């Protein structure tokens, strides 16, 4: 469902290549080359960007995607939302939206593994405060933290000791890190691949 936007082709193709590129002796091999992948977009034909409508659509598309998945399957969320941390507008993980958060929790309860991008805002997610004034992304704050049970992945450098990638978010909510540079994958050959 939905439509791919041309500006998302390179990034989306790169992420799919990392995961499921076939082992066909023609180039790269994905982490799970025998896996089957499908994509779903929250953009609809003729959309004019509207932040509120996009957030609602992301939540509904998470649930919609889960309908075609089975227990143990993986749902990769390659999307981020604008939000504010310490008075600065930045890019944050999609679970900052309450409807998306609940959609992710529902899908996880169905036995589907959700992998979520941490976002490219270069901010400490522990500092994010939701509309109710709660630090919902600070796992050290046991009274306010809300766990969607998604695996949240931040970007790191490819060189040891794998430092935080320059624009990746960070903080206690991050479950693991993956290279954000120097990845040989599918995608736009005219740009260096950064995911």
Buried (B, 14 or more C-beta within 10 A) or exposed (E): BBEEEEEBEBBBBBBBBBBBBEEEEEEBBBEEEEEEEEBEBBBEEEBEEEEEEBBBBBBBBBBBBBEEBEEEBBBBBBBBBBBBBEEEEBBBBBBBBBBBBBBBBBBBEBEBBBBBBBBBBBBBBBBBBBEEEBBBBBBEEEEBBBEBEBBBBBBBBEEEEEEBBEBBBBBBBBBEBBBBBEBEBBBEEEEEBBB
